[in-house]
Amino acid sequence: MFAATPQFEAALRIVKTLRAAGHQAYLAGGCVRDLLLGRSPVDYDVATSATPDVVLDMFPRTFAVGAHFGVVLVAPEDTGAGFVTEVATFRSDGAYSDGRHPDVVRYTLSPEEDVKRRDFTVNGLLLDPVLISAQTSSKGLPPAGVLDYVGGVADLEAGVLRAIGRAELRFEEDHLRMLRAVRFAARFGFALEASTLRAIRSLASRIHAVSRERIRDELTKMLTEGRARRAFELLDETGLLREVLPEIDRMKGVEQPPQFHPEGDVWTHTLMLLEQLEAGCSMTLAWGALLHDVGKPPTFRVAPDRIRFDGHVEVGMAMATEICRRFRFSNDETRQIVALVQNHMRFADVERMKTSTLKRFFRLEKFDEHLALHRMDAMASNRDLHYWKFARERWQSMPEETVRPQPLITGRELIALGYEPGAQFREMLQAAEDAQLEGTVQTSEQALALVRERFGAPPA
């Protein structure tokens, strides 16, 4: 059964209002695709013959954020609704000299003309929301009320992602569409239609004309929509991987010691991690999984005993930092992604760590992500979860106040005792905290006594 959401009801009211004023109006784009696939759209878009100025005047709460491209955002009169509906005027576009936006936008009264300037056939469907009935087919909504000028319904049924019209032209107009093709094909489990695939391969190098932020956002969606492995396999197949992430492309064929990595080379291992990323996972965990072994290709060597990757963690941290900088990640995002790379090998030592070291390990920001990455890492190699189980059990069983206790002493107490402020203060405080975390001191007096014993009495 089709469940009408507040977003759908808002779009339906907009369509009815526009039609009552004599304009054509339909649901358009991804929401129609999702409805036909039996999925619940996150939001709804409306396509109409009404021009932006008409739409702006017709509804009380509007935002002309894209009016020069024929797009107006219409908000519900209920100010607490928290969503908007994108209303776009039927249009045909001129040339795209910047590979992203049309130089000229011409409005039209023809829905067919509007559809034929869109990206993919499955996104080029229009739907009359008034005709949506309460009954649905086994796959999704019935085709009644669907306007299909590009064969999108047949491609949905066949599981094919096909560019509308001539594929080369669609990708020359907007280079980002190449990455979107990969993402949609992966998300829905579709095959890339042959001419669409050939066009991406021939134009892959054009992706560098797209802003790095937009590339980052598409890659992040690929990593967090639940089909990351398929997305990266398609990036490789289309030639886009070596353009946007050459560091990952270089993982292919880099052998690993079979006694630790029976799954194969670094590329295969990374794909097996990506396959475990669940839809909706955090972007930092996803990028950490992708980059955790990025330092292996440049550190590969065959030693007398086995294949080795000496220093791959440190090299990987530097490479991950550079990749995050290249894609304009925030400082906080970069810090977490690099921390995941930095610490992913430490789990092999958890059973030998002193209690104080283990507690400091657990203090890592978002430690749950470190734990999740280690589990994926293990499952993508020897499938030995021994260290993961040990760390998880200890982490979950330790009260927060024992992992991050209030310090027993600070620099003020050391000064009051007669110690001169200086570089040694840090060592003194660390020694006191170690003993506190180990449980060998419980009071300030005991902590100060430990400092006097280890570092000597303060100067007279």
C-alpha positions in Angstrom: 0.0 0.0 0.0 1.2 3.5 -0.8 1.7 5.6 2.4 1.1 9.3 1.9 3.7 11.3 3.8 3.6 15.0 4.7 6.1 15.6 1.9 3.8 13.8 -0.6 0.8 15.7 0.7 2.6 19.0 0.3 3.7 18.2 -3.2 0.1 17.1 -4.1 -1.3 20.4 -2.8 1.2 22.3 -4.9 0.3 20.3 -8.0 -3.5 20.9 -7.4 -2.9 24.6 -6.8 -0.9 25.0 -10.0 -3.5 23.0 -12.1 -6.4 25.0 -10.6 -4.6 28.1 -12.0 -4.4 26.5 -15.5 -0.8 25.2 -15.4 0.5 21.7 -16.0 2.2 20.1 -13.0 3.6 16.7 -12.2 5.8 14.9 -9.8 9.2 14.5 -11.4 12.6 12.9 -11.2 13.9 10.7 -8.4 10.7 10.6 -6.4 8.8 9.0 -9.4 11.6 6.5 -9.9 11.5 5.5 -6.2 7.7 5.2 -6.2 7.8 2.9 -9.2 10.5 0.8 -7.5 8.3 0.5 -4.3 10.7 2.7 -2.3 9.7 5.6 -0.1 11.1 8.9 -1.5 12.9 11.2 0.9 11.5 14.2 -0.9 9.3 15.2 -3.8 10.0 17.4 -6.7 7.4 19.1 -8.9 7.8 20.0 -12.6 5.4 22.6 -14.0 4.7 24.9 -17.0 4.3 27.8 -14.6 7.3 30.2 -14.7 9.2 31.0 -11.5 7.7 34.4 -11.1 4.2 32.8 -11.2 5.2 30.2 -8.6 6.7 32.8 -6.4 3.5 34.8 -6.4 1.2 31.8 -6.0 2.5 30.4 -2.7 3.0 32.3 0.5 6.3 30.8 1.6 8.8 30.5 -1.3 12.6 30.8 -1.8 14.0 31.8 -5.1 17.3 30.0 -4.6 17.5 28.7 -8.2 15.0 30.9 -10.0 17.5 31.7 -12.7 17.5 28.0 -13.6 13.7 27.8 -13.2 13.7 26.4 -9.7 11.7 27.7 -6.7 11.5 26.1 -3.3 8.0 26.1 -1.8 7.7 25.6 2.0 4.5 24.5 3.7 2.5 27.1 5.4 3.1 25.2 8.6 6.4 26.7 9.7 7.3 23.7 11.8 7.1 21.2 8.9 10.9 21.3 8.3 11.0 20.5 4.6 10.5 22.2 1.3 9.3 21.1 -2.2 11.4 21.9 -5.2 9.2 23.3 -8.0 11.0 23.5 -11.4 9.6 25.1 -14.6 9.7 23.0 -17.8 12.7 24.1 -19.7 15.2 23.3 -22.4 18.8 24.1 -21.9 21.4 25.7 -24.1 25.1 24.8 -24.2 27.0 23.9 -21.0 30.3 25.7 -21.5 31.4 25.1 -17.9 30.5 21.4 -17.9 28.1 22.0 -15.0 25.4 24.7 -15.7 23.5 25.7 -18.9 24.6 29.0 -20.4 21.0 29.7 -21.4 17.7 28.5 -20.0 14.6 28.6 -22.1 11.2 27.9 -20.6 8.8 25.7 -22.4 5.2 24.5 -22.1 6.3 21.0 -23.2 6.9 18.3 -20.5 8.5 16.1 -23.2 11.0 18.8 -24.0 11.8 19.3 -20.3 12.3 15.5 -19.7 14.7 15.2 -22.7 17.2 17.5 -21.2 17.5 15.4 -18.0 20.2 12.9 -17.1 19.0 9.3 -17.1 15.8 7.6 -18.3 14.9 6.3 -14.9 15.1 9.9 -13.6 13.1 11.3 -16.6 9.6 10.1 -15.6 6.7 12.3 -14.7 3.8 11.2 -12.5 0.3 12.6 -11.9 0.0 12.4 -8.1 -3.8 12.8 -8.3 -4.1 9.4 -10.0 -2.0 7.5 -7.4 -4.4 5.0 -6.0 -4.3 3.1 -2.7 -3.4 -0.1 -4.5 0.1 -0.9 -5.6 1.6 -3.6 -7.7 4.2 -6.0 -6.3 7.0 -3.8 -7.5 5.6 -0.3 -6.8 3.0 2.0 -8.1 1.1 1.1 -11.3 2.1 2.9 -14.5 -1.3 4.8 -14.6 -0.5 8.5 -14.5 3.1 8.1 -15.6 4.4 10.2 -18.5 7.3 8.3 -20.1 8.9 10.0 -23.1 12.3 8.3 -22.8 11.7 4.6 -22.0 12.4 5.0 -18.3 9.7 2.5 -17.2 11.2 -0.3 -19.4 14.7 0.5 -18.1 13.4 0.4 -14.5 11.9 -3.1 -15.2 15.1 -4.3 -16.9 17.4 -2.8 -14.2 19.4 -0.6 -16.7 20.8 2.8 -16.2 20.8 4.6 -19.5 21.6 8.2 -20.4 18.7 10.1 -22.1 19.5 10.7 -25.8 23.1 10.7 -26.7 25.2 9.7 -23.7 28.3 11.8 -24.7 26.2 14.9 -24.9 24.6 14.3 -21.5 28.0 13.9 -19.8 29.6 16.8 -21.7 26.8 19.0 -20.4 27.4 18.1 -16.8 30.5 16.1 -16.0 29.3 15.2 -12.5 26.6 13.0 -14.2 29.4 10.4 -14.7 29.8 9.9 -11.0 26.0 10.1 -10.5 25.6 7.3 -13.1 28.0 5.1 -11.0 26.2 5.9 -7.8 22.7 5.3 -9.1 23.7 2.0 -10.8 25.3 0.8 -7.5 22.5 1.9 -5.3 19.8 0.2 -7.3 21.8 -2.8 -8.5 21.4 -1.7 -12.1 23.7 -2.4 -15.1 25.2 0.6 -16.9 23.9 0.5 -20.5 26.6 -0.1 -23.0 26.7 3.3 -24.8 26.4 5.0 -21.4 29.4 3.0 -20.1 31.4 3.8 -23.2 30.7 7.5 -22.9 31.9 7.6 -19.3 35.1 5.7 -20.2 35.8 8.2 -23.0 35.1 11.3 -21.0 36.4 10.2 -17.5 39.2 12.7 -17.5 36.7 15.5 -17.8 35.7 14.9 -14.2 38.5 17.2 -13.1 36.5 20.1 -14.3 34.0 19.4 -11.4 34.7 21.0 -8.0 36.4 18.8 -5.6 33.6 19.4 -3.0 31.0 18.0 -5.4 33.2 15.0 -6.2 33.7 14.4 -2.5 30.0 14.5 -1.9 29.2 12.0 -4.6 32.0 9.6 -3.3 30.6 10.0 0.2 27.2 9.0 -0.9 28.6 6.0 -2.7 30.3 5.0 0.5 27.3 5.4 2.8 24.4 4.2 0.7 25.0 0.5 1.4 26.4 -0.5 -1.9 30.0 0.8 -1.6 31.7 -2.2 -3.0 29.7 -2.2 -6.2 30.1 1.6 -6.5 33.9 1.3 -6.4 33.9 -1.7 -8.8 32.0 0.5 -11.2 34.4 3.4 -10.6 37.2 1.1 -11.6 35.2 -0.3 -14.6 34.5 3.2 -15.9 38.0 4.6 -15.5 36.8 7.2 -13.0 38.7 5.6 -10.1 42.1 6.4 -11.4 40.9 10.0 -12.0 39.4 10.8 -8.7 41.3 8.5 -6.3 44.5 7.3 -8.0 45.8 6.3 -4.6 43.1 3.7 -4.4 43.6 2.6 -8.0 47.2 1.8 -7.1 46.0 -0.9 -4.6 45.2 -3.2 -7.5 47.8 -6.0 -7.8 49.6 -5.2 -4.6 50.1 -8.6 -3.1 49.8 -9.3 0.7 51.3 -12.1 2.8 48.8 -15.0 2.3 49.2 -16.2 5.9 47.6 -12.9 7.1 45.5 -12.0 4.0 44.2 -15.1 2.2 41.7 -12.9 0.4 44.3 -11.5 -2.0 45.7 -8.1 -2.9 45.1 -4.8 -1.2 42.4 -3.8 -3.6 40.4 -7.0 -3.0 40.8 -6.5 0.8 39.6 -3.0 0.6 36.6 -4.0 -1.5 35.7 -6.6 1.1 35.7 -3.9 3.8 33.5 -1.6 1.6 31.1 -4.4 1.2 30.5 -4.4 5.0 29.6 -0.7 5.2 25.9 -0.4 6.0 23.6 2.2 4.6 23.6 5.2 6.8 27.0 4.6 8.3 29.0 7.7 9.3 31.1 9.2 6.5 34.2 9.2 8.7 34.0 5.5 9.2 33.3 5.0 5.5 36.3 7.0 4.4 38.4 5.4 7.2 37.6 2.0 5.8 38.5 3.1 2.3 41.8 4.7 3.3 43.0 2.5 6.2 45.5 0.6 3.9 46.2 3.5 1.5 49.9 3.5 2.7 50.5 -0.1 1.6 51.2 0.3 -2.1 54.1 2.8 -1.6 55.6 0.7 1.2 55.4 -2.7 -0.4 58.5 -4.8 -0.3 59.4 -8.5 -0.5 61.6 -9.4 2.5 63.4 -12.8 3.0 60.7 -14.0 5.3 57.5 -12.5 3.7 55.9 -9.5 2.1 56.1 -6.4 4.3 54.7 -2.9 4.4 57.1 -1.2 6.8 55.7 2.1 8.0 52.5 1.8 6.0 50.5 3.3 8.9 52.6 6.5 9.0 52.7 6.8 5.2 48.9 6.1 5.1 48.3 8.9 7.7 50.1 11.4 5.5 48.3 10.2 2.4 44.9 10.3 4.1 45.6 13.8 5.3 46.4 14.9 1.7 43.3 13.2 0.3 41.1 14.9 2.9 42.8 18.3 2.1 42.3 17.7 -1.6 38.6 17.1 -1.1 38.1 19.9 1.3 37.0 17.9 4.3 36.5 19.8 7.6 39.3 19.7 10.2 37.1 17.6 12.5 36.4 15.1 9.6 40.0 14.9 8.6 41.1 14.4 12.2 38.8 11.4 12.6 39.6 9.8 9.3 43.3 10.1 9.9 42.9 8.7 13.4 41.1 5.7 12.0 44.1 5.1 9.7 46.6 5.7 12.5 45.1 3.3 15.0 43.7 0.5 12.9 46.8 -1.8 13.6 46.8 -1.2 17.4 44.1 -3.8 18.1 46.7 -6.6 17.8 48.2 -5.3 21.0 45.1 -4.9 23.2 45.7 -8.0 25.3 49.3 -6.8 26.1 48.4 -3.2 26.9 48.8 -1.9 30.4 45.5 -0.9 31.9 46.4 2.8 31.6 47.3 2.3 27.9 44.1 0.4 27.2 42.0 3.1 28.9 43.8 5.8 26.8 43.1 3.8 23.7 39.4 3.7 24.7 39.5 7.5 25.0 39.9 7.9 21.3 37.1 10.1 19.9 34.3 7.9 18.4 36.0 4.8 19.6 33.0 2.8 18.3 34.2 3.7 14.8 37.7 2.3 15.6 36.1 -0.9 16.9 33.8 -1.2 13.8 36.8 -0.6 11.4 38.8 -3.3 13.2 35.9 -5.8 12.9 35.6 -5.1 9.1 39.3 -5.4 8.7 39.4 -8.8 10.4 36.4 -10.1 8.5 38.0 -9.0 5.2 41.2 -11.0 6.0 41.6 -14.0 8.4 38.1 -13.5 10.0 39.7 -13.8 13.4 37.6 -11.6 15.8 39.5 -12.5 18.9 41.0 -9.0 19.5 37.8 -7.3 18.5 35.8 -9.3 21.1 38.4 -8.7 23.8 38.4 -4.9 23.1 34.7 -4.6 22.8 34.1 -6.5 26.1 36.6 -4.4 28.0 35.4 -1.1 26.5 31.7 -1.9 27.3 32.5 -3.1 30.8 34.7 -0.2 31.9 32.7 2.6 33.6 33.2 6.0 32.0 34.5 7.5 35.2 37.4 4.9 35.3 38.4 5.6 31.7 38.2 9.4 32.1 38.6 10.1 35.8 39.0 13.5 37.3 42.7 14.2 37.7 44.0 13.7 41.2 46.6 16.5 40.8 47.1 19.4 38.4 50.0 21.8 37.8 48.6 24.0 40.6 49.3 21.3 43.2 52.8 20.8 41.8 53.5 24.6 42.1 52.1 24.7 45.6 54.4 21.8 46.5 57.4 23.9 45.3 58.1 22.5 41.8 59.2 25.0 39.2 56.8 25.1 36.1 58.5 23.6 33.1 58.6 20.8 30.5 58.9 18.1 33.3 55.4 19.0 34.5 53.9 17.0 31.7 55.9 13.9 32.7 54.9 14.3 36.3 51.2 14.6 35.6 51.3 11.7 33.1 53.0 9.5 35.7 50.3 10.4 38.2 47.5 9.8 35.8 49.0 6.4 34.7 49.1 5.3 38.3 45.5 6.5 38.7 44.4 4.6 35.7 46.2 1.5 36.8 44.5 1.8 40.2 47.7 2.1 42.2 46.9 5.5 43.6 43.5 6.8 44.6 44.1 10.1 46.4 45.9 13.4 45.7 48.2 12.7 48.6 49.2 9.4 47.0 49.7 11.0 43.6 52.0 13.7 45.0 53.9 11.1 47.0 54.5 9.2 43.7 55.8 12.4 42.0 58.2 13.1 44.9 59.4 9.5 44.8 59.9 9.3 41.0 61.1 12.9 40.2 62.7 13.9 43.6 61.7 16.5 46.1 61.1 20.0 45.0 64.0 22.5 45.3 64.4 24.0 48.7 
